[in-house]
Amino acid sequence: MNKTMAPYSQAAPAKSGFSAKKWRPAIFWTLMTVYGILTLYPLFWLFISAFKTNAEFLNRPFSLPLTWQIDNFVKAWSTSKMGTAFVNSVIVSLASLAITLFVSALSSFVLARLQFRFKGWILGFFVVGMLIPIHSTLVPLFILMKQLSLLNTYWALILPYTAFALPTAIFVLVAYLSSVPKEIEEAAFIDGTGLWGVFLKIMLPISTPALSTVTILSFLHFWNDFSFALVFISKSTLKTLPLSIATFADGFQTDYSLTLAAMTIAVVPTILVYLVFQEQVMKGMTAGAVKG
């Protein structure tokens, strides 16, 4: 009797283990699906709310629009002069991004691949820059910009944006470039390639994932910033998109339909930028943590 029961008692754990292993992927993807829905729902809510009237938004905030008000986008675009604000945001964001990528790429190449005195101190200086609260510098920066006669100019936004984006950009790029084997650049030097050639022809193409990460993180900050533009810009012809959207709310009331429509227009470029760089962003986020 004991001999006949032994095979059955040994086979039972194997069957239960197989069942757990079978259901594990289904549980994982179910949880990921729920997480994805919860993450995307605020964006979906923004899009559908942009087509509602104020009354419908207040009375039925989570339902689909009864009548899709496409005129909300036309009114939002014309009332707040979003065309001018859109151009200003593009100019400021792209100029800040170009300077940030150029300076951070050069600095990171020197810090990651070359050996010199006080290298650790310089790298630590940039890392400490990540700890400075950005908004605590508004008052001294306003005084500085006023003394330099840069208020109400594009440079009043471009220079602070670049300065505060550099520490994070350098941190990401140095971590990535440090993981690149030195044999690659040594082979380039043997072939007669100079230092600039190694940087432009080898290191820049290799660091594309990290540069993409810096691009998306910096662009999101430049595009969505409100406080710096509010303090440094007062001319209506130089206002950026966040300032343009703020015109729909005052101390007495808020036009929710136009505000949400304007926010929908403003968020579309950030989605497009992320979709373009999403694969490289994921590589850049993880590559710097792996050596070899």
Stockholm file with secondary structure:
# STOCKHOLM 1.0

chainA/1-292         MNKTMAPYSQAAPAKSGFSAKKWRPAIFWTLMTVYGILTLYPLFWLFISAFKTNAEFLNRPFSLPLTWQIDNFVKAWSTSKMGTAFVNSVIVSLASLAITLFVSALSSFVLARLQFRFKGWILGFFVVGMLIPIHSTLVPLFILMKQLSLLNTYWALILPYTAFALPTAIFVLVAYLSSVPKEIEEAAFIDGTGLWGVFLKIMLPISTPALSTVTILSFLHFWNDFSFALVFISKSTLKTLPLSIATFADGFQTDYSLTLAAMTIAVVPTILVYLVFQEQVMKGMTAGAVKG
#=GR chainA/1-292 SS CHHHHHHHHHHHHHHHHHHHHHHHHHHHHHHHHHHHHHHHHHHHHHHHHTTSCHHHHHHSTTSCCSSCCTHHHHHHHHHTTHHHHHHHHHHHHHHHHHHHHHHHHHHHHHHHHCCCTTHHHHHHHHHHHTTSCGGGGHHHHHHHHHHTTCTTSTHHHHHHHHHHHHHHHHHHHHHHHTTSCHHHHHHHHHTTCCHHHIIIIIIHHHTHHHHHHHHHHHHHHHHHCCHHHHHHCCCGGGCCHHHHHHTTBCSSCBCHHHHHHHHHHHHHHHHHHHHHHHHHHHHHHHHTTSCC
#=GC SS_cons         CHHHHHHHHHHHHHHHHHHHHHHHHHHHHHHHHHHHHHHHHHHHHHHHHTTSCHHHHHHSTTSCCSSCCTHHHHHHHHHTTHHHHHHHHHHHHHHHHHHHHHHHHHHHHHHHHCCCTTHHHHHHHHHHHTTSCGGGGHHHHHHHHHHTTCTTSTHHHHHHHHHHHHHHHHHHHHHHHTTSCHHHHHHHHHTTCCHHHIIIIIIHHHTHHHHHHHHHHHHHHHHHCCHHHHHHCCCGGGCCHHHHHHTTBCSSCBCHHHHHHHHHHHHHHHHHHHHHHHHHHHHHHHHTTSCC
//
